[in-house]
């Protein structure tokens, strides 16, 4: 994903790899090394205030829909983060390791 797609990402509806609608993208986060969009955050349901970081690796658009390469369960089970504003280097490493399994 390149910088030109940030607006599209921020307005996208996210879907998991099994075709389950996850909801609207909360925020787009840039990778530390490249400065390109590398992560999005999602919240599931009305009462779930936890932000789930999901990498954009392998993601693609179909119209205004963002299709991710992970299941809702995989995303739900991802490690917690201290902030939904910016990942620390340690959090980014931990999440990257989790999603690369």
CORUR-V217200 format. One record per run of one state. SS is the DSSP state (@ for helix, = for strand, . for the rest). FROM is the first residue (numbers start at 0). TO is the last residue. If there is no record, write none. Layout:
ss | from | to
SS | FROM | TO
SS | FROM | TO
//
This chain:
ss | from | to
. | 0 | 1
@ | 2 | 9
. | 10 | 11
= | 12 | 14
. | 15 | 19
= | 20 | 29
. | 30 | 35
= | 36 | 41
. | 42 | 50
= | 51 | 54
. | 55 | 58
= | 59 | 61
. | 62 | 63
= | 64 | 66
. | 67 | 70
@ | 71 | 75
. | 76 | 87
@ | 88 | 98
. | 99 | 100
//
